[in-house]
């Protein structure tokens, strides 16, 4: 059975860090290594990490260049066949989740699960499609707290783009699937819980997120975008034709096949 590397990124989030570490430590299945990359926190995160040394295979606290630089540091230290990023504040859905689902980590490059999302006023289970066309990534992404990534895929696709502030994990997934044709599998189980209080969740960042995504799409997937526009325009034409009374009459009279 392949070994798992669980990587946690933290910066000045002691309460969230405790929640995440406890979730990892309490797993009943323990064939994994645990890595924590702290960005030089000024709260009591470092003291807490020191108290948890026996549960953590590797940790460091030092200034970094942002979340993706920290995640890349974690990748560099990881020895597992599959990596998962459970960043500070997020946690596994329950203590048995790895015991129940490690059997799915076999051959696919990316294995992704459902994600419980918690907001201030509600919580819900977010599910993901079986198939991942380019059009899906234009509007959404995969959940890094609920996706196991084969370590070798980072050698093929590259590390997280540190020039991006918010959407580098989205860029990694869209490139993996749509450019490098990686294999993937959806598992209809809820793996992790994600809290809508992170950098990419703030409403003020929506315009910035859209701009970063637009730049990536234009630079890496311009041909896909042109095809998508043609497809959307064709669908719009067909939709308008279906509404035509003359077309409906011709279909009803059997003079035109339904389309």
C-alpha positions in Angstrom: 0.0 0.0 0.0 1.5 3.4 -1.0 2.6 5.7 1.8 0.9 9.1 2.2 2.5 12.4 3.0 0.2 14.8 4.7 1.3 18.4 4.5 0.1 21.3 6.6 0.9 24.9 5.9 0.5 27.4 8.8 1.1 31.0 9.6 -0.1 32.7 12.8 -3.1 30.4 13.1 -2.6 28.5 16.4 -6.3 27.5 16.9 -6.5 26.2 13.3 -3.2 24.5 13.6 -4.3 22.6 16.7 -7.5 21.5 15.0 -5.6 20.2 12.0 -2.8 18.4 13.9 -5.2 16.7 16.2 -7.2 15.5 13.2 -4.1 13.9 11.7 -2.7 12.5 15.0 -6.1 10.9 15.8 -6.3 8.9 12.6 -6.7 5.2 13.4 -4.7 4.3 10.2 -1.2 5.7 10.6 0.8 4.6 7.6 1.7 8.2 6.6 4.3 10.8 7.3 3.3 14.2 8.6 5.0 17.5 7.5 4.2 20.9 8.8 5.6 24.1 7.2 5.2 27.2 9.3 5.9 30.6 7.9 7.7 32.0 10.9 4.6 32.5 13.1 4.7 35.1 15.8 1.9 33.5 17.9 2.4 30.4 19.9 2.3 28.1 16.9 6.0 27.2 17.2 5.7 26.3 20.9 2.8 24.1 20.0 4.7 22.4 17.2 7.6 21.7 19.6 5.1 20.0 21.9 3.9 17.8 19.1 7.3 16.8 17.8 6.7 13.0 18.4 3.7 13.1 16.1 5.3 15.1 13.3 8.0 13.7 11.0 9.3 17.0 9.8 8.5 20.6 10.7 10.1 23.9 10.2 9.3 27.5 11.1 10.9 30.2 8.9 9.8 33.1 6.7 8.5 32.1 3.3 7.4 33.8 0.1 3.7 32.9 0.4 1.4 29.9 0.7 2.6 28.2 -2.5 6.2 28.7 -1.6 5.4 26.9 1.7 3.5 24.1 -0.1 6.5 23.6 -2.5 8.7 23.3 0.6 6.4 20.6 1.8 6.6 18.8 -1.5 10.4 18.9 -1.4 10.5 17.2 1.9 7.7 14.6 1.2 8.7 10.9 0.8 5.2 9.5 0.2 3.8 8.1 -3.0 0.7 10.3 -2.6 0.5 13.8 -1.1 -2.4 15.7 0.4 -2.5 19.3 1.6 -4.5 19.7 4.8 -3.7 23.3 5.6 -4.0 25.0 9.0 -7.6 25.0 10.2 -8.9 22.2 7.9 -9.2 18.6 9.2 -10.2 15.1 8.2 -13.9 14.3 8.3 -13.5 11.8 11.1 -10.8 9.7 12.8 -11.4 6.6 10.6 -11.4 8.4 7.2 -7.9 7.2 6.1 -8.5 3.7 7.4 -11.6 3.5 5.2 -10.2 5.1 2.1 -6.5 4.4 1.7 -7.5 1.4 -0.4 -8.3 3.7 -3.3 -4.7 5.0 -3.6 -3.5 2.6 -6.3 -2.7 3.8 -9.8 -4.5 7.1 -10.6 -2.6 10.4 -10.5 -5.3 12.3 -8.7 -8.0 10.7 -6.4 -10.5 13.3 -5.2 -13.3 13.0 -2.7 -16.2 15.1 -1.5 -15.5 18.1 0.8 -17.5 19.4 3.8 -17.5 23.2 3.6 -18.2 25.2 6.7 -19.2 28.8 6.6 -20.3 31.1 9.5 -23.9 30.3 9.0 -24.0 26.9 7.4 -22.2 23.8 6.4 -22.7 21.6 3.3 -21.1 18.7 1.4 -19.6 19.8 -1.9 -19.4 17.1 -4.5 -17.4 16.9 -7.7 -18.1 15.4 -11.2 -16.9 12.0 -12.4 -15.5 13.6 -15.6 -13.3 16.7 -15.7 -13.6 18.6 -19.0 -11.9 21.9 -19.6 -15.2 23.7 -19.2 -15.4 22.4 -15.6 -12.1 24.1 -14.6 -13.2 27.4 -16.2 -15.7 27.7 -13.4 -14.5 25.5 -10.6 -11.5 23.4 -9.4 -10.7 20.3 -7.3 -10.4 20.5 -3.5 -6.8 20.2 -2.3 -7.9 19.2 1.2 -9.8 16.3 -0.3 -7.5 15.2 -3.2 -4.6 12.8 -3.1 -1.9 13.7 -5.7 0.6 11.2 -6.8 4.0 12.6 -6.0 5.4 11.8 -9.4 2.8 14.2 -11.0 4.7 17.2 -9.6 7.7 16.1 -11.6 5.6 15.9 -14.8 3.5 19.1 -14.3 5.9 21.1 -12.1 5.5 22.6 -8.7 2.9 25.2 -7.7 3.4 28.5 -9.5 4.7 30.9 -6.9 4.0 33.9 -9.1 0.3 33.4 -8.4 -1.1 34.5 -5.1 -4.4 32.6 -4.9 -5.1 30.2 -7.8 -1.9 28.2 -8.2 -3.5 25.0 -7.0 -6.3 25.5 -9.5 -3.6 26.0 -12.2 -1.9 22.8 -11.2 -5.2 20.8 -11.5 -6.2 22.3 -14.8 -2.8 21.7 -16.3 -2.6 18.2 -14.9 -5.9 17.1 -16.4 -6.2 19.3 -19.5 -2.6 19.7 -20.6 -0.8 16.5 -19.3 -3.8 14.2 -19.5 -3.2 12.8 -16.1 -5.4 9.9 -14.8 -8.0 10.6 -12.1 -10.8 9.0 -10.1 -13.7 10.4 -8.1 -14.6 8.7 -4.8 -18.1 9.4 -3.5 -17.0 9.8 0.1 -16.5 12.9 2.2 -12.8 13.1 3.2 -12.1 16.5 4.8 -13.7 19.6 6.2 -12.7 23.0 4.8 -13.5 26.4 6.5 -14.4 29.4 4.4 -12.0 31.7 6.2 -8.9 31.3 4.0 -7.2 33.7 1.6 -9.1 32.5 -1.5 -12.5 32.6 0.4 -12.7 36.3 1.1 -15.2 38.1 -1.0 -12.7 41.0 -1.6 -10.5 38.5 -3.5 -13.0 37.5 -6.0 -12.0 40.1 -8.6 -8.3 39.2 -8.0 -9.0 35.5 -8.4 -10.9 36.1 -11.6 -8.0 38.2 -13.0 -5.4 35.5 -12.1 -7.5 32.8 -13.7 -8.0 34.9 -16.8 -4.2 35.4 -17.1 -3.5 31.7 -16.8 -6.2 30.8 -19.3 -5.0 33.3 -21.9 -1.3 32.3 -21.5 -1.7 28.5 -21.3 -5.1 27.6 -22.9 -5.9 30.2 -25.5 -6.9 27.5 -28.1 -9.2 25.9 -25.5 -10.9 29.2 -24.9 -11.4 29.8 -28.7 -13.0 26.4 -29.0 -15.2 27.0 -25.9 -16.4 30.3 -27.3 -17.4 28.6 -30.6 -19.1 25.8 -28.7 -21.1 28.2 -26.5 -22.1 30.3 -29.5 -23.3 27.1 -31.3 -25.3 26.1 -28.3 -26.9 29.5 -28.2 -27.9 29.3 -31.8 -29.5 25.8 -31.3 -31.3 27.0 -28.2 -32.8 29.9 -30.2 -33.8 27.6 -33.0 -35.6 25.2 -30.6 -37.7 28.1 -29.5 -38.8 29.0 -33.0 -42.5 28.2 -33.7 -41.8 27.3 -37.3 -39.1 24.8 -36.2 -41.5 23.3 -33.6 -44.2 23.0 -36.3 -41.9 21.3 -38.8 -40.8 18.8 -36.1 -44.5 18.1 -35.2 -45.3 17.5 -38.8 -42.4 15.1 -39.1 -40.7 17.2 -41.7 -37.7 17.8 -39.5 -36.0 15.6 -37.0 -35.7 16.7 -33.4 -32.2 18.2 -32.5 
